[in-house]
Amino acid sequence: MAVKAYVLIVTDPAQTSHVLRRIRAIPAVKASYEVMGPYDIIVEIEVGDLSEIPPILGEGIRRIDGIESTTSLVAIPEHGG
């Protein structure tokens, strides 16, 4: 069962386009949007297993120059019943 996570990102305003290009190059990223409001970018990640998310966040997204902060939300998969 696929696991989804949503990452809310605040960027340096001068770096938003650069950050978005780098994020879109990450294979697990299924959608990404530049948005207005308290966050600058919203990213949807989809992976096969929960254990795949921390490396994508820690070694991929959070290391991109221009990111000031991130908030990660992992969706709880539905269970049949």
mmJSON file of the N, C-alpha and C atoms, coordinates in Angstrom:
{"data_MODEL":{"atom_site":{
"group_PDB":["ATOM","ATOM","ATOM","ATOM","ATOM","ATOM","ATOM","ATOM","ATOM","ATOM","ATOM","ATOM","ATOM","ATOM","ATOM","ATOM","ATOM","ATOM","ATOM","ATOM","ATOM","ATOM","ATOM","ATOM","ATOM","ATOM","ATOM","ATOM","ATOM","ATOM","ATOM","ATOM","ATOM","ATOM","ATOM","ATOM","ATOM","ATOM","ATOM","ATOM","ATOM","ATOM","ATOM","ATOM","ATOM","ATOM","ATOM","ATOM","ATOM","ATOM","ATOM","ATOM","ATOM","ATOM","ATOM","ATOM","ATOM","ATOM","ATOM","ATOM","ATOM","ATOM","ATOM","ATOM","ATOM","ATOM","ATOM","ATOM","ATOM","ATOM","ATOM","ATOM","ATOM","ATOM","ATOM","ATOM","ATOM","ATOM","ATOM","ATOM","ATOM","ATOM","ATOM","ATOM","ATOM","ATOM","ATOM","ATOM","ATOM","ATOM","ATOM","ATOM","ATOM","ATOM","ATOM","ATOM","ATOM","ATOM","ATOM","ATOM","ATOM","ATOM","ATOM","ATOM","ATOM","ATOM","ATOM","ATOM","ATOM","ATOM","ATOM","ATOM","ATOM","ATOM","ATOM","ATOM","ATOM","ATOM","ATOM","ATOM","ATOM","ATOM","ATOM","ATOM","ATOM","ATOM","ATOM","ATOM","ATOM","ATOM","ATOM","ATOM","ATOM","ATOM","ATOM","ATOM","ATOM","ATOM","ATOM","ATOM","ATOM","ATOM","ATOM","ATOM","ATOM","ATOM","ATOM","ATOM","ATOM","ATOM","ATOM","ATOM","ATOM","ATOM","ATOM","ATOM","ATOM","ATOM","ATOM","ATOM","ATOM","ATOM","ATOM","ATOM","ATOM","ATOM","ATOM","ATOM","ATOM","ATOM","ATOM","ATOM","ATOM","ATOM","ATOM","ATOM","ATOM","ATOM","ATOM","ATOM","ATOM","ATOM","ATOM","ATOM","ATOM","ATOM","ATOM","ATOM","ATOM","ATOM","ATOM","ATOM","ATOM","ATOM","ATOM","ATOM","ATOM","ATOM","ATOM","ATOM","ATOM","ATOM","ATOM","ATOM","ATOM","ATOM","ATOM","ATOM","ATOM","ATOM","ATOM","ATOM","ATOM","ATOM","ATOM","ATOM","ATOM","ATOM","ATOM","ATOM","ATOM","ATOM","ATOM","ATOM","ATOM","ATOM","ATOM","ATOM","ATOM","ATOM","ATOM","ATOM","ATOM","ATOM","ATOM","ATOM","ATOM","ATOM","ATOM","ATOM","ATOM","ATOM","ATOM"],
"id":[1,2,3,4,5,6,7,8,9,10,11,12,13,14,15,16,17,18,19,20,21,22,23,24,25,26,27,28,29,30,31,32,33,34,35,36,37,38,39,40,41,42,43,44,45,46,47,48,49,50,51,52,53,54,55,56,57,58,59,60,61,62,63,64,65,66,67,68,69,70,71,72,73,74,75,76,77,78,79,80,81,82,83,84,85,86,87,88,89,90,91,92,93,94,95,96,97,98,99,100,101,102,103,104,105,106,107,108,109,110,111,112,113,114,115,116,117,118,119,120,121,122,123,124,125,126,127,128,129,130,131,132,133,134,135,136,137,138,139,140,141,142,143,144,145,146,147,148,149,150,151,152,153,154,155,156,157,158,159,160,161,162,163,164,165,166,167,168,169,170,171,172,173,174,175,176,177,178,179,180,181,182,183,184,185,186,187,188,189,190,191,192,193,194,195,196,197,198,199,200,201,202,203,204,205,206,207,208,209,210,211,212,213,214,215,216,217,218,219,220,221,222,223,224,225,226,227,228,229,230,231,232,233,234,235,236,237,238,239,240,241,242,243],
"type_symbol":["N","C","C","N","C","C","N","C","C","N","C","C","N","C","C","N","C","C","N","C","C","N","C","C","N","C","C","N","C","C","N","C","C","N","C","C","N","C","C","N","C","C","N","C","C","N","C","C","N","C","C","N","C","C","N","C","C","N","C","C","N","C","C","N","C","C","N","C","C","N","C","C","N","C","C","N","C","C","N","C","C","N","C","C","N","C","C","N","C","C","N","C","C","N","C","C","N","C","C","N","C","C","N","C","C","N","C","C","N","C","C","N","C","C","N","C","C","N","C","C","N","C","C","N","C","C","N","C","C","N","C","C","N","C","C","N","C","C","N","C","C","N","C","C","N","C","C","N","C","C","N","C","C","N","C","C","N","C","C","N","C","C","N","C","C","N","C","C","N","C","C","N","C","C","N","C","C","N","C","C","N","C","C","N","C","C","N","C","C","N","C","C","N","C","C","N","C","C","N","C","C","N","C","C","N","C","C","N","C","C","N","C","C","N","C","C","N","C","C","N","C","C","N","C","C","N","C","C","N","C","C","N","C","C","N","C","C","N","C","C","N","C","C"],
"label_atom_id":["N","CA","C","N","CA","C","N","CA","C","N","CA","C","N","CA","C","N","CA","C","N","CA","C","N","CA","C","N","CA","C","N","CA","C","N","CA","C","N","CA","C","N","CA","C","N","CA","C","N","CA","C","N","CA","C","N","CA","C","N","CA","C","N","CA","C","N","CA","C","N","CA","C","N","CA","C","N","CA","C","N","CA","C","N","CA","C","N","CA","C","N","CA","C","N","CA","C","N","CA","C","N","CA","C","N","CA","C","N","CA","C","N","CA","C","N","CA","C","N","CA","C","N","CA","C","N","CA","C","N","CA","C","N","CA","C","N","CA","C","N","CA","C","N","CA","C","N","CA","C","N","CA","C","N","CA","C","N","CA","C","N","CA","C","N","CA","C","N","CA","C","N","CA","C","N","CA","C","N","CA","C","N","CA","C","N","CA","C","N","CA","C","N","CA","C","N","CA","C","N","CA","C","N","CA","C","N","CA","C","N","CA","C","N","CA","C","N","CA","C","N","CA","C","N","CA","C","N","CA","C","N","CA","C","N","CA","C","N","CA","C","N","CA","C","N","CA","C","N","CA","C","N","CA","C","N","CA","C","N","CA","C","N","CA","C","N","CA","C","N","CA","C","N","CA","C","N","CA","C","N","CA","C"],
"label_alt_id":[null,null,null,null,null,null,null,null,null,null,null,null,null,null,null,null,null,null,null,null,null,null,null,null,null,null,null,null,null,null,null,null,null,null,null,null,null,null,null,null,null,null,null,null,null,null,null,null,null,null,null,null,null,null,null,null,null,null,null,null,null,null,null,null,null,null,null,null,null,null,null,null,null,null,null,null,null,null,null,null,null,null,null,null,null,null,null,null,null,null,null,null,null,null,null,null,null,null,null,null,null,null,null,null,null,null,null,null,null,null,null,null,null,null,null,null,null,null,null,null,null,null,null,null,null,null,null,null,null,null,null,null,null,null,null,null,null,null,null,null,null,null,null,null,null,null,null,null,null,null,null,null,null,null,null,null,null,null,null,null,null,null,null,null,null,null,null,null,null,null,null,null,null,null,null,null,null,null,null,null,null,null,null,null,null,null,null,null,null,null,null,null,null,null,null,null,null,null,null,null,null,null,null,null,null,null,null,null,null,null,null,null,null,null,null,null,null,null,null,null,null,null,null,null,null,null,null,null,null,null,null,null,null,null,null,null,null,null,null,null,null,null,null],
"label_comp_id":["MET","MET","MET","ALA","ALA","ALA","VAL","VAL","VAL","LYS","LYS","LYS","ALA","ALA","ALA","TYR","TYR","TYR","VAL","VAL","VAL","LEU","LEU","LEU","ILE","ILE","ILE","VAL","VAL","VAL","THR","THR","THR","ASP","ASP","ASP","PRO","PRO","PRO","ALA","ALA","ALA","GLN","GLN","GLN","THR","THR","THR","SER","SER","SER","HIS","HIS","HIS","VAL","VAL","VAL","LEU","LEU","LEU","ARG","ARG","ARG","ARG","ARG","ARG","ILE","ILE","ILE","ARG","ARG","ARG","ALA","ALA","ALA","ILE","ILE","ILE","PRO","PRO","PRO","ALA","ALA","ALA","VAL","VAL","VAL","LYS","LYS","LYS","ALA","ALA","ALA","SER","SER","SER","TYR","TYR","TYR","GLU","GLU","GLU","VAL","VAL","VAL","MET","MET","MET","GLY","GLY","GLY","PRO","PRO","PRO","TYR","TYR","TYR","ASP","ASP","ASP","ILE","ILE","ILE","ILE","ILE","ILE","VAL","VAL","VAL","GLU","GLU","GLU","ILE","ILE","ILE","GLU","GLU","GLU","VAL","VAL","VAL","GLY","GLY","GLY","ASP","ASP","ASP","LEU","LEU","LEU","SER","SER","SER","GLU","GLU","GLU","ILE","ILE","ILE","PRO","PRO","PRO","PRO","PRO","PRO","ILE","ILE","ILE","LEU","LEU","LEU","GLY","GLY","GLY","GLU","GLU","GLU","GLY","GLY","GLY","ILE","ILE","ILE","ARG","ARG","ARG","ARG","ARG","ARG","ILE","ILE","ILE","ASP","ASP","ASP","GLY","GLY","GLY","ILE","ILE","ILE","GLU","GLU","GLU","SER","SER","SER","THR","THR","THR","THR","THR","THR","SER","SER","SER","LEU","LEU","LEU","VAL","VAL","VAL","ALA","ALA","ALA","ILE","ILE","ILE","PRO","PRO","PRO","GLU","GLU","GLU","HIS","HIS","HIS","GLY","GLY","GLY","GLY","GLY","GLY"],
"label_asym_id":["A","A","A","A","A","A","A","A","A","A","A","A","A","A","A","A","A","A","A","A","A","A","A","A","A","A","A","A","A","A","A","A","A","A","A","A","A","A","A","A","A","A","A","A","A","A","A","A","A","A","A","A","A","A","A","A","A","A","A","A","A","A","A","A","A","A","A","A","A","A","A","A","A","A","A","A","A","A","A","A","A","A","A","A","A","A","A","A","A","A","A","A","A","A","A","A","A","A","A","A","A","A","A","A","A","A","A","A","A","A","A","A","A","A","A","A","A","A","A","A","A","A","A","A","A","A","A","A","A","A","A","A","A","A","A","A","A","A","A","A","A","A","A","A","A","A","A","A","A","A","A","A","A","A","A","A","A","A","A","A","A","A","A","A","A","A","A","A","A","A","A","A","A","A","A","A","A","A","A","A","A","A","A","A","A","A","A","A","A","A","A","A","A","A","A","A","A","A","A","A","A","A","A","A","A","A","A","A","A","A","A","A","A","A","A","A","A","A","A","A","A","A","A","A","A","A","A","A","A","A","A","A","A","A","A","A","A","A","A","A","A","A","A"],
"label_entity_id":["1","1","1","1","1","1","1","1","1","1","1","1","1","1","1","1","1","1","1","1","1","1","1","1","1","1","1","1","1","1","1","1","1","1","1","1","1","1","1","1","1","1","1","1","1","1","1","1","1","1","1","1","1","1","1","1","1","1","1","1","1","1","1","1","1","1","1","1","1","1","1","1","1","1","1","1","1","1","1","1","1","1","1","1","1","1","1","1","1","1","1","1","1","1","1","1","1","1","1","1","1","1","1","1","1","1","1","1","1","1","1","1","1","1","1","1","1","1","1","1","1","1","1","1","1","1","1","1","1","1","1","1","1","1","1","1","1","1","1","1","1","1","1","1","1","1","1","1","1","1","1","1","1","1","1","1","1","1","1","1","1","1","1","1","1","1","1","1","1","1","1","1","1","1","1","1","1","1","1","1","1","1","1","1","1","1","1","1","1","1","1","1","1","1","1","1","1","1","1","1","1","1","1","1","1","1","1","1","1","1","1","1","1","1","1","1","1","1","1","1","1","1","1","1","1","1","1","1","1","1","1","1","1","1","1","1","1","1","1","1","1","1","1"],
"label_seq_id":[1,1,1,2,2,2,3,3,3,4,4,4,5,5,5,6,6,6,7,7,7,8,8,8,9,9,9,10,10,10,11,11,11,12,12,12,13,13,13,14,14,14,15,15,15,16,16,16,17,17,17,18,18,18,19,19,19,20,20,20,21,21,21,22,22,22,23,23,23,24,24,24,25,25,25,26,26,26,27,27,27,28,28,28,29,29,29,30,30,30,31,31,31,32,32,32,33,33,33,34,34,34,35,35,35,36,36,36,37,37,37,38,38,38,39,39,39,40,40,40,41,41,41,42,42,42,43,43,43,44,44,44,45,45,45,46,46,46,47,47,47,48,48,48,49,49,49,50,50,50,51,51,51,52,52,52,53,53,53,54,54,54,55,55,55,56,56,56,57,57,57,58,58,58,59,59,59,60,60,60,61,61,61,62,62,62,63,63,63,64,64,64,65,65,65,66,66,66,67,67,67,68,68,68,69,69,69,70,70,70,71,71,71,72,72,72,73,73,73,74,74,74,75,75,75,76,76,76,77,77,77,78,78,78,79,79,79,80,80,80,81,81,81],
"pdbx_PDB_ins_code":[null,null,null,null,null,null,null,null,null,null,null,null,null,null,null,null,null,null,null,null,null,null,null,null,null,null,null,null,null,null,null,null,null,null,null,null,null,null,null,null,null,null,null,null,null,null,null,null,null,null,null,null,null,null,null,null,null,null,null,null,null,null,null,null,null,null,null,null,null,null,null,null,null,null,null,null,null,null,null,null,null,null,null,null,null,null,null,null,null,null,null,null,null,null,null,null,null,null,null,null,null,null,null,null,null,null,null,null,null,null,null,null,null,null,null,null,null,null,null,null,null,null,null,null,null,null,null,null,null,null,null,null,null,null,null,null,null,null,null,null,null,null,null,null,null,null,null,null,null,null,null,null,null,null,null,null,null,null,null,null,null,null,null,null,null,null,null,null,null,null,null,null,null,null,null,null,null,null,null,null,null,null,null,null,null,null,null,null,null,null,null,null,null,null,null,null,null,null,null,null,null,null,null,null,null,null,null,null,null,null,null,null,null,null,null,null,null,null,null,null,null,null,null,null,null,null,null,null,null,null,null,null,null,null,null,null,null,null,null,null,null,null,null],
"Cartn_x":[0.84,0.0,0.888,0.586,1.375,1.187,2.256,2.24,2.468,1.635,1.782,2.202,2.986,3.373,3.251,2.94,2.837,3.859,4.624,5.663,5.339,5.23,4.956,6.287,6.658,8.014,7.981,8.835,9.087,10.463,10.532,11.803,12.246,13.503,13.998,13.262,12.575,11.779,12.555,13.814,14.62,14.979,14.743,15.15,13.979,12.752,11.592,11.615,11.889,11.91,12.999,14.165,15.28,14.885,14.296,13.879,12.85,11.891,10.849,11.441,12.375,13.028,13.747,14.474,15.205,14.257,13.171,12.19,11.553,11.232,10.573,11.471,12.766,13.705,13.767,13.138,13.152,12.09,12.471,11.528,10.252,10.308,9.126,8.125,8.511,7.612,6.576,5.328,4.233,3.577,3.642,3.082,3.779,3.896,4.469,3.86,3.593,2.92,3.549,3.722,4.077,2.759,2.704,1.457,1.68,0.576,0.625,0.093,0.666,0.24,1.455,1.303,2.434,3.519,3.187,4.166,4.34,5.469,5.773,5.587,5.796,5.697,5.012,4.147,3.565,3.964,4.437,4.92,4.161,3.772,3.165,4.182,4.476,5.406,4.602,4.933,4.293,5.369,5.379,6.36,5.65,6.378,5.802,5.792,6.673,6.81,7.165,6.641,6.883,8.372,9.171,10.611,11.344,10.718,11.344,11.24,10.339,10.101,11.242,11.762,12.826,14.043,14.55,15.685,15.337,14.132,13.719,13.681,13.179,13.116,14.501,15.213,16.481,17.636,17.736,18.86,18.512,17.231,16.804,16.286,15.062,14.395,15.067,15.336,15.834,17.246,17.963,19.323,19.372,18.245,18.208,18.454,19.414,19.699,18.479,18.171,17.042,15.842,15.852,14.761,15.042,14.068,14.213,13.597,12.471,11.862,10.91,10.654,9.695,8.795,7.587,6.658,6.172,6.323,5.962,4.715,3.814,2.57,2.478,2.5,2.414,0.959,0.38,-1.009,-1.055,-2.021,-2.198,-3.011,-2.449,-3.186,-4.487,-5.511,-6.783,-6.653,-7.3,-7.344,-8.747,-8.856,-10.178,-10.916,-12.196,-12.895,-14.238],
"Cartn_y":[-1.178,0.0,1.245,2.182,3.407,4.278,4.972,5.916,7.3,8.254,9.623,10.533,11.535,12.579,13.904,14.924,16.275,17.119,17.902,18.719,20.173,20.967,22.395,23.108,23.93,24.483,25.999,26.589,28.027,28.21,29.095,29.323,30.77,30.991,32.343,32.811,33.946,34.361,34.405,34.718,34.777,33.386,32.345,30.985,30.046,30.531,29.651,28.866,29.511,28.821,27.759,28.086,27.127,25.909,26.16,25.076,24.191,24.793,24.028,23.145,23.647,22.831,21.64,21.852,20.764,19.717,20.166,19.244,18.383,18.985,18.245,17.176,17.24,16.228,14.994,15.024,13.894,12.899,11.648,10.68,10.442,10.476,10.188,11.341,12.502,13.658,13.466,13.373,13.157,14.459,15.486,16.796,17.847,19.041,20.156,21.443,22.361,23.6,24.769,25.863,27.118,27.714,28.133,28.621,29.959,30.64,31.894,31.633,32.296,32.115,31.92,31.238,31.071,30.143,29.346,28.46,28.89,28.528,28.905,27.757,26.521,25.342,24.23,23.486,22.269,21.121,20.032,18.877,17.636,16.805,15.506,14.43,13.588,12.468,11.184,10.216,8.902,7.831,6.931,5.848,4.538,3.443,2.141,1.778,2.423,2.053,3.289,3.359,4.485,4.747,3.702,3.861,4.624,4.814,5.553,7.068,7.517,8.957,9.704,9.258,10.032,10.337,9.39,9.754,10.79,10.722,11.71,13.101,13.182,14.465,14.943,14.086,14.49,14.626,13.731,13.75,14.407,14.575,15.166,16.571,16.693,17.989,18.975,18.593,19.564,20.074,19.425,19.864,20.827,21.141,22.051,23.479,24.137,25.535,26.395,27.282,28.185,27.815,26.609,26.208,26.731,27.443,27.983,27.055,26.412,25.474,24.549,23.397,22.439,21.923,21.561,20.87,19.655,18.478,17.242,16.622,16.196,15.559,14.225,13.136,11.8,11.345,10.987,10.517,9.084,8.805,7.461,6.658,5.555,4.753,4.211,4.146,3.579,2.076,1.548,0.099,-0.365,-1.449,-1.995,-2.407,-2.273,-2.715,-2.223],
"Cartn_z":[0.0,0.0,0.0,-0.874,-0.99,0.254,0.609,1.715,1.134,1.548,1.074,2.206,1.835,2.779,2.06,2.831,2.3,3.047,2.301,2.901,2.597,3.654,3.551,3.731,2.766,2.734,2.714,3.542,3.52,2.892,1.895,1.207,1.348,1.052,0.823,-0.438,-0.412,-1.567,-2.886,-2.83,-4.049,-4.574,-3.78,-4.134,-4.448,-4.388,-4.536,-5.848,-6.956,-8.252,-8.292,-7.748,-7.689,-6.847,-5.68,-4.789,-5.489,-6.148,-6.831,-7.93,-8.694,-9.737,-9.129,-8.049,-7.387,-6.815,-6.215,-5.635,-6.714,-7.843,-8.927,-9.539,-9.27,-9.778,-8.884,-7.717,-6.788,-7.24,-7.52,-8.091,-7.285,-5.981,-5.159,-5.129,-5.645,-5.655,-6.758,-6.353,-7.301,-7.73,-6.889,-7.222,-6.378,-6.93,-6.175,-6.703,-5.781,-6.13,-5.409,-6.12,-5.471,-4.996,-3.744,-3.157,-2.469,-2.192,-1.443,-0.041,0.935,2.314,3.195,4.327,5.242,4.692,3.683,3.051,1.607,1.032,-0.349,-1.332,-0.856,-1.701,-0.915,-1.599,-1.037,-1.944,-1.325,-2.079,-1.635,-2.606,-2.31,-2.677,-1.709,-1.899,-1.812,-2.667,-2.583,-2.689,-1.697,-1.652,-1.297,-1.423,-1.131,0.334,1.124,2.534,3.352,4.56,5.455,5.684,5.706,5.974,4.875,3.728,2.633,2.799,3.637,3.767,4.456,5.607,6.262,5.376,4.586,3.727,2.662,2.137,1.133,1.754,2.967,3.657,4.096,4.803,5.407,4.443,3.477,2.558,1.226,0.966,-0.295,-0.105,0.349,0.406,1.348,2.563,3.556,3.263,2.394,2.053,0.864,0.297,-0.846,-0.36,-0.982,-0.638,-0.924,-0.01,-0.17,0.676,1.26,2.143,3.542,4.098,5.45,6.493,6.167,7.108,6.358,6.982,6.43,7.541,7.157,8.033,7.254,7.838,7.141,7.755,6.894,7.313,6.6,7.351,6.759,6.874,5.731,5.718,6.237,7.085,7.629,6.617,6.124,5.135,5.724,4.888,5.314,5.462,6.47,6.672,6.365,5.646,5.331,6.592,6.584,7.778,7.943],
"occupancy":[1.0,1.0,1.0,1.0,1.0,1.0,1.0,1.0,1.0,1.0,1.0,1.0,1.0,1.0,1.0,1.0,1.0,1.0,1.0,1.0,1.0,1.0,1.0,1.0,1.0,1.0,1.0,1.0,1.0,1.0,1.0,1.0,1.0,1.0,1.0,1.0,1.0,1.0,1.0,1.0,1.0,1.0,1.0,1.0,1.0,1.0,1.0,1.0,1.0,1.0,1.0,1.0,1.0,1.0,1.0,1.0,1.0,1.0,1.0,1.0,1.0,1.0,1.0,1.0,1.0,1.0,1.0,1.0,1.0,1.0,1.0,1.0,1.0,1.0,1.0,1.0,1.0,1.0,1.0,1.0,1.0,1.0,1.0,1.0,1.0,1.0,1.0,1.0,1.0,1.0,1.0,1.0,1.0,1.0,1.0,1.0,1.0,1.0,1.0,1.0,1.0,1.0,1.0,1.0,1.0,1.0,1.0,1.0,1.0,1.0,1.0,1.0,1.0,1.0,1.0,1.0,1.0,1.0,1.0,1.0,1.0,1.0,1.0,1.0,1.0,1.0,1.0,1.0,1.0,1.0,1.0,1.0,1.0,1.0,1.0,1.0,1.0,1.0,1.0,1.0,1.0,1.0,1.0,1.0,1.0,1.0,1.0,1.0,1.0,1.0,1.0,1.0,1.0,1.0,1.0,1.0,1.0,1.0,1.0,1.0,1.0,1.0,1.0,1.0,1.0,1.0,1.0,1.0,1.0,1.0,1.0,1.0,1.0,1.0,1.0,1.0,1.0,1.0,1.0,1.0,1.0,1.0,1.0,1.0,1.0,1.0,1.0,1.0,1.0,1.0,1.0,1.0,1.0,1.0,1.0,1.0,1.0,1.0,1.0,1.0,1.0,1.0,1.0,1.0,1.0,1.0,1.0,1.0,1.0,1.0,1.0,1.0,1.0,1.0,1.0,1.0,1.0,1.0,1.0,1.0,1.0,1.0,1.0,1.0,1.0,1.0,1.0,1.0,1.0,1.0,1.0,1.0,1.0,1.0,1.0,1.0,1.0,1.0,1.0,1.0,1.0,1.0,1.0],
"B_iso_or_equiv":[0.0,0.0,0.0,0.0,0.0,0.0,0.0,0.0,0.0,0.0,0.0,0.0,0.0,0.0,0.0,0.0,0.0,0.0,0.0,0.0,0.0,0.0,0.0,0.0,0.0,0.0,0.0,0.0,0.0,0.0,0.0,0.0,0.0,0.0,0.0,0.0,0.0,0.0,0.0,0.0,0.0,0.0,0.0,0.0,0.0,0.0,0.0,0.0,0.0,0.0,0.0,0.0,0.0,0.0,0.0,0.0,0.0,0.0,0.0,0.0,0.0,0.0,0.0,0.0,0.0,0.0,0.0,0.0,0.0,0.0,0.0,0.0,0.0,0.0,0.0,0.0,0.0,0.0,0.0,0.0,0.0,0.0,0.0,0.0,0.0,0.0,0.0,0.0,0.0,0.0,0.0,0.0,0.0,0.0,0.0,0.0,0.0,0.0,0.0,0.0,0.0,0.0,0.0,0.0,0.0,0.0,0.0,0.0,0.0,0.0,0.0,0.0,0.0,0.0,0.0,0.0,0.0,0.0,0.0,0.0,0.0,0.0,0.0,0.0,0.0,0.0,0.0,0.0,0.0,0.0,0.0,0.0,0.0,0.0,0.0,0.0,0.0,0.0,0.0,0.0,0.0,0.0,0.0,0.0,0.0,0.0,0.0,0.0,0.0,0.0,0.0,0.0,0.0,0.0,0.0,0.0,0.0,0.0,0.0,0.0,0.0,0.0,0.0,0.0,0.0,0.0,0.0,0.0,0.0,0.0,0.0,0.0,0.0,0.0,0.0,0.0,0.0,0.0,0.0,0.0,0.0,0.0,0.0,0.0,0.0,0.0,0.0,0.0,0.0,0.0,0.0,0.0,0.0,0.0,0.0,0.0,0.0,0.0,0.0,0.0,0.0,0.0,0.0,0.0,0.0,0.0,0.0,0.0,0.0,0.0,0.0,0.0,0.0,0.0,0.0,0.0,0.0,0.0,0.0,0.0,0.0,0.0,0.0,0.0,0.0,0.0,0.0,0.0,0.0,0.0,0.0,0.0,0.0,0.0,0.0,0.0,0.0,0.0,0.0,0.0,0.0,0.0,0.0],
"pdbx_formal_charge":[null,null,null,null,null,null,null,null,null,null,null,null,null,null,null,null,null,null,null,null,null,null,null,null,null,null,null,null,null,null,null,null,null,null,null,null,null,null,null,null,null,null,null,null,null,null,null,null,null,null,null,null,null,null,null,null,null,null,null,null,null,null,null,null,null,null,null,null,null,null,null,null,null,null,null,null,null,null,null,null,null,null,null,null,null,null,null,null,null,null,null,null,null,null,null,null,null,null,null,null,null,null,null,null,null,null,null,null,null,null,null,null,null,null,null,null,null,null,null,null,null,null,null,null,null,null,null,null,null,null,null,null,null,null,null,null,null,null,null,null,null,null,null,null,null,null,null,null,null,null,null,null,null,null,null,null,null,null,null,null,null,null,null,null,null,null,null,null,null,null,null,null,null,null,null,null,null,null,null,null,null,null,null,null,null,null,null,null,null,null,null,null,null,null,null,null,null,null,null,null,null,null,null,null,null,null,null,null,null,null,null,null,null,null,null,null,null,null,null,null,null,null,null,null,null,null,null,null,null,null,null,null,null,null,null,null,null,null,null,null,null,null,null],
"auth_seq_id":[1,1,1,2,2,2,3,3,3,4,4,4,5,5,5,6,6,6,7,7,7,8,8,8,9,9,9,10,10,10,11,11,11,12,12,12,13,13,13,14,14,14,15,15,15,16,16,16,17,17,17,18,18,18,19,19,19,20,20,20,21,21,21,22,22,22,23,23,23,24,24,24,25,25,25,26,26,26,27,27,27,28,28,28,29,29,29,30,30,30,31,31,31,32,32,32,33,33,33,34,34,34,35,35,35,36,36,36,37,37,37,38,38,38,39,39,39,40,40,40,41,41,41,42,42,42,43,43,43,44,44,44,45,45,45,46,46,46,47,47,47,48,48,48,49,49,49,50,50,50,51,51,51,52,52,52,53,53,53,54,54,54,55,55,55,56,56,56,57,57,57,58,58,58,59,59,59,60,60,60,61,61,61,62,62,62,63,63,63,64,64,64,65,65,65,66,66,66,67,67,67,68,68,68,69,69,69,70,70,70,71,71,71,72,72,72,73,73,73,74,74,74,75,75,75,76,76,76,77,77,77,78,78,78,79,79,79,80,80,80,81,81,81],
"auth_comp_id":["MET","MET","MET","ALA","ALA","ALA","VAL","VAL","VAL","LYS","LYS","LYS","ALA","ALA","ALA","TYR","TYR","TYR","VAL","VAL","VAL","LEU","LEU","LEU","ILE","ILE","ILE","VAL","VAL","VAL","THR","THR","THR","ASP","ASP","ASP","PRO","PRO","PRO","ALA","ALA","ALA","GLN","GLN","GLN","THR","THR","THR","SER","SER","SER","HIS","HIS","HIS","VAL","VAL","VAL","LEU","LEU","LEU","ARG","ARG","ARG","ARG","ARG","ARG","ILE","ILE","ILE","ARG","ARG","ARG","ALA","ALA","ALA","ILE","ILE","ILE","PRO","PRO","PRO","ALA","ALA","ALA","VAL","VAL","VAL","LYS","LYS","LYS","ALA","ALA","ALA","SER","SER","SER","TYR","TYR","TYR","GLU","GLU","GLU","VAL","VAL","VAL","MET","MET","MET","GLY","GLY","GLY","PRO","PRO","PRO","TYR","TYR","TYR","ASP","ASP","ASP","ILE","ILE","ILE","ILE","ILE","ILE","VAL","VAL","VAL","GLU","GLU","GLU","ILE","ILE","ILE","GLU","GLU","GLU","VAL","VAL","VAL","GLY","GLY","GLY","ASP","ASP","ASP","LEU","LEU","LEU","SER","SER","SER","GLU","GLU","GLU","ILE","ILE","ILE","PRO","PRO","PRO","PRO","PRO","PRO","ILE","ILE","ILE","LEU","LEU","LEU","GLY","GLY","GLY","GLU","GLU","GLU","GLY","GLY","GLY","ILE","ILE","ILE","ARG","ARG","ARG","ARG","ARG","ARG","ILE","ILE","ILE","ASP","ASP","ASP","GLY","GLY","GLY","ILE","ILE","ILE","GLU","GLU","GLU","SER","SER","SER","THR","THR","THR","THR","THR","THR","SER","SER","SER","LEU","LEU","LEU","VAL","VAL","VAL","ALA","ALA","ALA","ILE","ILE","ILE","PRO","PRO","PRO","GLU","GLU","GLU","HIS","HIS","HIS","GLY","GLY","GLY","GLY","GLY","GLY"],
"auth_asym_id":["A","A","A","A","A","A","A","A","A","A","A","A","A","A","A","A","A","A","A","A","A","A","A","A","A","A","A","A","A","A","A","A","A","A","A","A","A","A","A","A","A","A","A","A","A","A","A","A","A","A","A","A","A","A","A","A","A","A","A","A","A","A","A","A","A","A","A","A","A","A","A","A","A","A","A","A","A","A","A","A","A","A","A","A","A","A","A","A","A","A","A","A","A","A","A","A","A","A","A","A","A","A","A","A","A","A","A","A","A","A","A","A","A","A","A","A","A","A","A","A","A","A","A","A","A","A","A","A","A","A","A","A","A","A","A","A","A","A","A","A","A","A","A","A","A","A","A","A","A","A","A","A","A","A","A","A","A","A","A","A","A","A","A","A","A","A","A","A","A","A","A","A","A","A","A","A","A","A","A","A","A","A","A","A","A","A","A","A","A","A","A","A","A","A","A","A","A","A","A","A","A","A","A","A","A","A","A","A","A","A","A","A","A","A","A","A","A","A","A","A","A","A","A","A","A","A","A","A","A","A","A","A","A","A","A","A","A","A","A","A","A","A","A"],
"auth_atom_id":["N","CA","C","N","CA","C","N","CA","C","N","CA","C","N","CA","C","N","CA","C","N","CA","C","N","CA","C","N","CA","C","N","CA","C","N","CA","C","N","CA","C","N","CA","C","N","CA","C","N","CA","C","N","CA","C","N","CA","C","N","CA","C","N","CA","C","N","CA","C","N","CA","C","N","CA","C","N","CA","C","N","CA","C","N","CA","C","N","CA","C","N","CA","C","N","CA","C","N","CA","C","N","CA","C","N","CA","C","N","CA","C","N","CA","C","N","CA","C","N","CA","C","N","CA","C","N","CA","C","N","CA","C","N","CA","C","N","CA","C","N","CA","C","N","CA","C","N","CA","C","N","CA","C","N","CA","C","N","CA","C","N","CA","C","N","CA","C","N","CA","C","N","CA","C","N","CA","C","N","CA","C","N","CA","C","N","CA","C","N","CA","C","N","CA","C","N","CA","C","N","CA","C","N","CA","C","N","CA","C","N","CA","C","N","CA","C","N","CA","C","N","CA","C","N","CA","C","N","CA","C","N","CA","C","N","CA","C","N","CA","C","N","CA","C","N","CA","C","N","CA","C","N","CA","C","N","CA","C","N","CA","C","N","CA","C","N","CA","C","N","CA","C","N","CA","C","N","CA","C","N","CA","C"],
"pdbx_PDB_model_num":[1,1,1,1,1,1,1,1,1,1,1,1,1,1,1,1,1,1,1,1,1,1,1,1,1,1,1,1,1,1,1,1,1,1,1,1,1,1,1,1,1,1,1,1,1,1,1,1,1,1,1,1,1,1,1,1,1,1,1,1,1,1,1,1,1,1,1,1,1,1,1,1,1,1,1,1,1,1,1,1,1,1,1,1,1,1,1,1,1,1,1,1,1,1,1,1,1,1,1,1,1,1,1,1,1,1,1,1,1,1,1,1,1,1,1,1,1,1,1,1,1,1,1,1,1,1,1,1,1,1,1,1,1,1,1,1,1,1,1,1,1,1,1,1,1,1,1,1,1,1,1,1,1,1,1,1,1,1,1,1,1,1,1,1,1,1,1,1,1,1,1,1,1,1,1,1,1,1,1,1,1,1,1,1,1,1,1,1,1,1,1,1,1,1,1,1,1,1,1,1,1,1,1,1,1,1,1,1,1,1,1,1,1,1,1,1,1,1,1,1,1,1,1,1,1,1,1,1,1,1,1,1,1,1,1,1,1,1,1,1,1,1,1]
}}}
